[in-house]
């Protein structure tokens, strides 16, 4: 009996540049991902419940799933709001930004350039690999250590003090707060959750903006004064 020498079939995501360049062996190992094989059993196209057009799996113009998969798709709640600004020449059916709007309809909005809202005087963060850009984690660490937050109430100030990655615990003996530094070795320290930081009004931004276009199209969009100031 001849043993098969064929290598295991790779997931489609493994061919992406994100997956290949990621330092983690499997960046999705910590996520709870349901089996998507049921999609293979859907051969016929469905009808969009909003625009009534023929669509496969979801409508890329209304950002809603078709009836055949609507009960199987999860609805995700994000800790922040996301705006995706899409170039007008970006093909709707090929754009993957629609996936975010379908899965998180309450937190993700997609706009077609140049029609998008003004972000002036708002706490907005633009994610774009420009010349002056730095990795998000590096930027986030800077915000924590520089304390660039404006807390509105005294309780928020106390919550913001936790940004030093310290956990304030009340002792059983004298009921005084003690600061316990966070570290990978310290299991007793609980870092402040992103959701708690958002509710405290201490986040340095309330919305994140992404640009959805090709590299050639991105220069004109990034140069737009409404985005370049972010």
C-alpha positions, 0 to 999 in steps of 0.5 A: 500500500502506497503512503500518500506524500501529499502535504496537509491542505493549508487554510486560505488565511495561511497564504496571506502576508499577515499570516506569513509575517506574523511572529506567532506560529499560529496567530489565531490559536488563542481565538475561539473559531467555529467550524466553517465547513457548513459554508461549503454545503451552500451551493446556491446564491441567496437573496439579500434581505435589504436590497433583494439582490442575489448574493453568496453568503452576505451582501457586500453593499448592505453588509448583512448576511443572507438568510441561509447563513444569518443564524450561523454567523456570530455578532461581535461587539467591539470595545471601540468604534471603527470607520473604514474609508474605501476607495471608490474604485475598490471592487465591493465584491472583492473588498474584505472590509465588508467582513468587519461590517457584517460581523460587527454591525453596531461598531463598524461603518464603511464610507466611500471616499471622499464621502466620510464624516469630519473627525475634527476635534475628536479622539481618532486614531488613523492606522496607516503605515506612513513614514512617521508611523510606529507600531501600535503596541509601541504607541500604546505603551507611550500613552500609558507611561506619559499619562496623556489622558484627561479624566473627567471625574475623580473616580476616572482619575483613580481608574487612570492611575491603573494605566501604570500597569499596577493593580490596587488591592485592598488588604484584609488587615488595614483596608489600605490600597497597595500597588502590585506591579504587573509582570508575566511572573506575577499571577496575582496582578490583574491588568485593567481590561480594555473595556474598563478603560473605554468606560472610564473615558480614559482611552486616548481615542474613541474611534479607529480609522482604516483605509481600504484601497490599493497601495497606488490609491492610498497616497491620494487618500492619505494626503486628504487633509481630513485624514492627514491631521489624525 
